[in-house]
Amino acid sequence: MGLAGQSHLGTIALVALGSYSSAIISQATGSTTLVGVLAALAIAILVGLMLGYPSLRVNGIFLSLTTMSFAQIVYSLANNMQWLTGGAMGIKNIQRPNILGWQIENQIQLYYLILAVSVVLIYFTVRLTRSKYGRAMKAVRDNPEAVESVGLSVTKLKLMAFLLSTIFGCLSGVFYTWVMQYVGPTSFTTDQGTRFVVMMMLGGIGSPAGMVVGSVLVTILPEILRFMGDYYQLVFYSITLVLLLVYPKGLIHLFSAGKAKVLNWAKVIRKGR
Amino acid sequence: MKKLFATFLAMAMIICLLAGCGSNNNNGETANTTPATAPVSNAANSSSDLDPIYIGLSAKITGADAANGDRMVKAATMAVDEINAGGGLLGGRMLELVIEDDGTDNTMAVNVANIFAANSKISAVVGPWNSGQIMASESVYKEAGIPFFGLGTNPTLKDLGNEYCFLVRGSDTIMASCAAELVIGELKATKVGIMYTTNEFGTGAMEVIQQSCTAAGLEVYPEAINVGDTDVTGQILDMKNKGVDCMVVWASDAEYVLTARQAFELGLDVPVVASPAITMDQVRELCEPDWVEGWYAITDFVSNSTDETVLDFCNRYAEGYGEGQNAELYVADVYSTVTSDFYFQLLCPAVQPDTC
């Protein structure tokens, strides 16, 4: 979404949808995990289209508000549709995944499984950003009129960005369910959604490497700072604030700046010789 | 630059691959034998040669309920200090408290459970407090084989089927049944409105009260409040229009104050039965006395009791933490859990022979 210049602040709702759909389907059918994943993907495509089409009419802050409202709607539904989601009590005793007969038995196996899938997804994202579609999405972000003028459909590109973000969001929800083995609405409040925004801003919007850096920092840094006792959250958010002020384009731009400097020095050295 | 990026990526991958090592395996055997990460008890530096017994505390130190998390920490520390001052447990072994913050958040509660599971010296864990966090983290404790004392009250917790989960407090089945009994028997209500927060705490109790009151032939009007709502006039006016002659409030701290104020301002002058939160200082101090005058509360503990044991406990707490500190529900429940003989004298040596 960031690549196409679309500000989606409802990522937590996508995570919730993926999480609940896989949990509900797996519980209801008692079947293998694959069915749950497929259900989550189906929901992702459906929601991507349902949310994507109306959102084509809005941009910027209005799109942010639309997606935030969507997140609140999903949270309220999860909290109140007790017959389906278990309401405030959620769904518990969810089994660990069984991938085509391979039963995941502990957190370590699960960690490596999710790590492997994440690597594949990150690789896909990197390839996508460098493909013609990725470049077209960047063009939509920078100059949509120019994109139209060369015969590309801005509508289709924006919709593709929406679909991809819902698929990724829902898949992360499936992983969350596997790790937690419990799904409850309090995990999907708008407060939790703010963490995703912090991840994006900290890492660098529109950059796959930035997303990874941001997610790792926001997840691991508070755990590293736990030794500070009562003050660790204060220190974490202070560090985040300083980083955002110093690197408004995200930490990943440190690498870009570093790259430019190294190339500059190399040029100077070569000229000196 | 590509080479630099590739090197960075390779390093990140190696770190990710190695990150899986060092955690506990499926049988609960731990590879990481580092000692407790943050012992805070004042009596930690014991002269005893015997190994201490480490207890984990999963407390909500940060987040929306941090005030109560602070009480949990103080209560557990006080209990550990008293036990150590009395010579320790199991033949003179000192207790050491390892405190971790679960932030009233499901994901953080699981992180905390994983931290405790990776520490082979932890013999038991007190907490988490909230039912949602108990449901989220119970499987981690079960796999690690660490008994934990959950302080949640949701009635469905008893169906977890986890032999390592001990529920300390009275279930909402009991608490909410008491509220229903008061409404039906003492207050002789005929139309009862129930204001409840739509979380696991409020919903669980609402269902019990609704069931009991409906069975007794009362008309019941449940009104939901979402956590974080800043206006409940709609719900209160709805109750007034329906002519309720009694209101039950089962809500979180902030929603309590809001309900008390707006019910008073809108003139809903009916008897009110409330959950334990209304007995807490941080709630009462935010309410004008007129707002909550005559309210009934269903609670496991009241600090203004005249019982000698309670008075002595409250005095010791005030002596330890200052005159302004009032021993309340959170303090009493965590203190009783840590000082309970049940676990350390009877159960722990059997289920955790390596640590007890």
Interface residues (C-beta under 8 A of the other chain):
Chain A: S76 N79 N80 Q82 G87 A88 M89 G90 K92 N93 E105 N106 Q107 I108 Y111 Y112 L115 V119 V179 M180 Q181 Y182 G184 P185 T186 S187 Q192 V212 E223 R226 F227 G229 D230 Y232 Q233 F255 K259 V262 L263
Chain B: M1 L4 F5 A12 M13 C16 L17 A19 G20 S23 N24 N25 N26 T37 A38 V40 I61 T62 I99 E100 D101 G103 D105 N106 T107 V110 N111 N114 S131 G132 M135 A136 S139 V140 E143 N154 T156 L160 G161 T198 N199 E200 F201 G202 T203 G204 A224 N226
